[in-house]
Amino acid sequence: MSEPRLKTALWVSAVLRQSNQSGCPAMRLRRGDEDAGGVLAILVDPSEKAVVLAQTRAPDGSPAWMRGSGAEPVSEADADAYVARQVGRDPDLWVLEFRVNSFIPPFEAKLL
């Protein structure tokens, strides 16, 4: 039997609220499928460099995130181009942006 999952819209709402309340500005750039859409999280630092995190699954099946934009931070334009390609492949994606001081997600995330 599969594990129960939180609807994406509810998860997004909670993460954005938590991030904003903790002093890390966050916003939804694109609304995806309410129930089961995937999420891309763009982390932007003060130098305007960005890292795009994409949802995935760890080998054990647990939720995880990977650096979709590559190992090194990229320009915001490159991050936007990556997001546009992914949305072209999956129109159900949610896109969130977080203004961070380092490239550590302001939400619970296992990074692969």
Beta strands, then each sheet from edge to edge (+ up, - down):
strand 1: 26-30
strand 2: 39-44
strand 3: 49-57
strand 4: 63-67
strand 5: 74-75
strand 6: 94-99
sheet 1: 1+ 6- 2- 3+ 4-
sheet 2: 1+ 6- 2- 3+ 5-
end
